[in-house]
Amino acid sequence: MGKIIQDIGILRQKSSPATLDEAKTIIQELEETLKMTDNGVGIAAIQIGYPKTVGVIRLKDKSVFKLINPELIEGDDEFVYFKEGCLSFPNLFRNVKRYGQVFIKNHRIEDDKLVEEKLVFDTEMDGDATIAIQHELDHFNGVLLINKEEIKIEPVKREEPKVGRNEPCPCGSGKKYKKCHGK
C-alpha cells in the first residue's frame, strides 16, 4: 500500500503517460491504498509518488474504474460541486466548478495490451465518479484542490413567506398545503 503524499512540490508535478507494465503495477497499489480510506472516491498515481497518468475511481456499486492515460475530450453542463475533498489534503473541502457530464478518452487493459476507449460520465448516472475523474485529471496536470477558486454559494432567498404544512394552500383551494400542493 502506498502512503498518500501531502508534499505540494511533488503533487504539482505534471504526470506522463504510463506503459502497460507501469499501469498494472501502479493500479494494484492505488486500489490497495484507496481501500484503506474511509471516504476516498478516487486517487491518482502522483498521490503515492508515481508521476504517471494512472488513477482509480470507486464507483457507486463499489467496483473500481481504472484511469489509464485518460484525456478530457469535452465537458458539458457546468455546475458547482459542493464540498469537494482530496485525500492529500484531508481537512480541506471546497465548492468547485465542475462539469456535470464529461467525455473522456481512456485506456483499458485487454489481452495484455492497452486498448483505447471513449466514455461518457454523468453526475446523474455516475454520481461522484464524474467529479472524481475531473479531480484526478487535475492531479495529472499538477493542479491541486488548493489551486481551485472557492466558489461562494449564496443561500436562496424566498420572495414569498414559507407556507407551513398545516396552513391553507396559497392556491385558494381551501385545502391544507400538505394535502394540496405540498405533496
ZIWO-V898035 format. One line per field, one symbol per residue. ss: DSSP state (H for helix, E for strand, L for the rest). psi: psi as a letter, one per 20 degrees, with the letter a starting at -180 (. if undefined). A space follows every 10 residues. Layout:
ss->???
psi->???
This chain:
ss->LLLLLLLHHH HLLLLELLLH HHHHHHHHHH HHHHHLLLLL LEEEHHHHLL LELEEEEELL LLLEEEEELL EEEEEEEEEE EEEEEELLEE EEEEEEEEEE EEEEEEEEEE LLEEEEEEEE EEHHHHLHHH HHHHHHHHHH LLLLHHHLLL LLLLLLLLLL LLLLLLLELL LLLLLEHHHL LLL
psi->pqpppjohgg hiqqqqqqrg gggggggghg ggghhiqgjp hrqqhhijjo mqmprqpprh jjrpppoolq ppgqqrmprp pplprphimh jppqoqprqh pqpqprqqpp lkqppqqpqp pphggicihg ghghghhggh jjprhiippp ppopqppphq qppqhjqqpi ijiirqghie ij.
